[in-house]
Amino acid sequence: MFERKRPSSPRRTNCLVTDVGVAELNKQHLRLASYAVELNQIVEEISAREPTQADWRHIDALFSRICLFVTTHFRSEEELMEKHGYPACAEHKGLHKQFSNDLADVQSKINNRNLKFGSKLSNLLWDFLYVHINEVDIKYKEYLEEKGVI
């Protein structure tokens, strides 16, 4: 009677990010999601008031962690794709490069203490998490499954 319906697509999940078939990369994606949540909390807190020096130190520290972690994550993902001859590796790296360039733009706003960084960074992170992982990263999972790697 209350039988669960199967998702219409194997990619559809009840989770923000899809399982990409590699445990370490899945953990990294979840860590990026936790950074996005932490960022949203900070932006909400300061949206109704003028940020203090302590707020800016917190933002600077969080953004540094995000950038460092993104670099580490991209390196892990790209090494995996190269190791297994993923044919769309160059294109995928290009998307990573664009995201990194977008982060540099946000860094400029933070350095200038421009409050508009919050919505830009928040949108960038959530878009990356939802769209990039669920629509782009999932393709290397399919490739690795076909090759019998995962």
C-alpha positions as CSV (number, residue, x, y, z in Angstrom):
1,M,0.0,0.0,0.0
2,F,2.7,2.5,0.9
3,E,5.3,1.1,-1.4
4,R,8.1,3.4,-2.3
5,K,8.2,4.4,-5.9
6,R,11.5,3.9,-7.7
7,P,13.2,7.0,-8.9
8,S,12.6,7.8,-12.5
9,S,16.3,8.1,-13.1
10,P,19.2,6.2,-11.5
11,R,20.8,9.6,-10.8
12,R,17.9,10.9,-8.8
13,T,18.5,10.7,-5.0
14,N,17.1,12.2,-1.9
15,C,20.5,13.6,-1.1
16,L,22.0,16.9,-2.3
17,V,24.9,15.1,-4.0
18,T,24.9,11.9,-6.0
19,D,27.2,9.0,-5.1
20,V,30.1,9.2,-7.6
21,G,31.2,5.7,-6.9
22,V,34.5,6.6,-5.1
23,A,34.3,6.8,-1.4
24,E,37.0,9.4,-0.9
25,L,35.5,11.7,-3.5
26,N,32.0,11.3,-1.9
27,K,33.5,12.3,1.4
28,Q,35.1,15.3,-0.2
29,H,31.8,16.3,-1.8
30,L,30.0,16.1,1.6
31,R,32.8,18.2,3.2
32,L,32.2,20.9,0.5
33,A,28.5,20.8,1.3
34,S,29.4,21.4,5.0
35,Y,31.5,24.4,4.0
36,A,28.5,25.7,2.0
37,V,26.2,25.3,5.0
38,E,28.7,27.1,7.3
39,L,29.0,29.9,4.8
40,N,25.3,30.3,4.5
41,Q,25.1,30.6,8.3
42,I,27.7,33.3,8.4
43,V,26.0,35.2,5.6
44,E,22.6,35.0,7.3
45,E,24.1,36.3,10.6
46,I,25.7,39.3,9.0
47,S,23.0,40.2,6.5
48,A,21.1,42.2,9.0
49,R,24.0,44.1,10.5
50,E,27.4,45.5,9.7
51,P,30.1,42.8,9.9
52,T,32.6,43.1,12.7
53,Q,36.4,42.5,12.4
54,A,35.7,39.1,14.0
55,D,33.2,38.3,11.3
56,W,35.7,39.2,8.6
57,R,38.3,37.0,10.3
58,H,35.9,34.1,10.3
59,I,35.0,34.7,6.7
60,D,38.6,34.9,5.7
61,A,39.4,31.7,7.5
62,L,36.5,29.8,6.1
63,F,37.2,31.0,2.5
64,S,40.8,30.0,2.9
65,R,39.7,26.5,4.0
66,I,37.2,26.3,1.1
67,C,39.9,27.3,-1.5
68,L,42.5,24.9,-0.1
69,F,40.0,22.1,0.1
70,V,38.7,22.7,-3.5
71,T,42.3,22.6,-4.8
72,T,42.9,19.3,-3.0
73,H,39.6,17.9,-4.2
74,F,40.2,18.9,-7.8
75,R,43.7,17.3,-7.7
76,S,42.2,14.0,-6.4
77,E,39.5,14.0,-9.0
78,E,41.8,14.9,-11.9
79,E,44.4,12.3,-10.9
80,L,41.7,9.6,-10.8
81,M,40.4,10.6,-14.3
82,E,43.9,10.7,-15.8
83,K,44.9,7.4,-14.2
84,H,41.9,5.7,-15.9
85,G,42.0,7.5,-19.2
86,Y,38.7,9.3,-18.8
87,P,38.1,10.8,-22.2
88,A,36.4,14.0,-21.0
89,C,39.2,14.7,-18.5
90,A,40.4,17.9,-20.3
91,E,36.9,19.3,-20.4
92,H,36.3,18.4,-16.8
93,K,39.6,20.2,-15.8
94,G,38.4,23.2,-17.7
95,L,35.3,23.3,-15.5
96,H,37.5,23.1,-12.5
97,K,39.6,25.9,-13.8
98,Q,36.5,28.1,-14.3
99,F,35.3,27.4,-10.8
100,S,38.8,28.3,-9.4
101,N,38.6,31.6,-11.4
102,D,35.2,32.3,-10.0
103,L,36.6,31.7,-6.5
104,A,39.4,34.2,-7.2
105,D,36.7,36.8,-8.1
106,V,35.0,36.1,-4.8
107,Q,38.4,36.5,-3.0
108,S,38.7,39.9,-4.5
109,K,35.2,40.9,-3.1
110,I,36.2,39.5,0.3
111,N,39.5,41.4,0.3
112,N,37.6,44.6,-0.5
113,R,35.2,43.8,2.3
114,N,32.3,43.8,-0.2
115,L,29.3,42.1,1.4
116,K,28.1,41.0,-2.1
117,F,30.7,38.2,-1.8
118,G,28.2,36.2,0.3
119,S,25.5,35.6,-2.3
120,K,28.0,35.1,-5.1
121,L,30.0,32.6,-3.1
122,S,26.9,30.9,-1.7
123,N,25.4,30.5,-5.2
124,L,28.7,29.4,-6.6
125,L,29.1,26.6,-4.0
126,W,25.6,25.4,-4.2
127,D,25.6,25.4,-8.0
128,F,28.9,23.5,-8.0
129,L,27.6,21.0,-5.5
130,Y,24.3,20.4,-7.1
131,V,24.9,20.8,-10.8
132,H,28.6,20.0,-11.2
133,I,28.6,16.9,-9.1
134,N,25.1,15.5,-10.1
135,E,25.4,16.2,-13.8
136,V,29.2,16.4,-14.6
137,D,31.0,14.2,-12.0
138,I,28.4,11.5,-12.4
139,K,29.7,10.9,-15.9
140,Y,33.1,9.7,-14.7
141,K,31.3,7.3,-12.4
142,E,29.5,5.8,-15.4
143,Y,32.9,5.6,-17.3
144,L,34.7,4.0,-14.3
145,E,31.8,1.5,-13.9
146,E,32.0,0.6,-17.6
147,K,35.7,0.0,-17.3
148,G,35.2,-2.2,-14.2
149,V,37.2,0.2,-11.9
150,I,34.3,0.6,-9.5
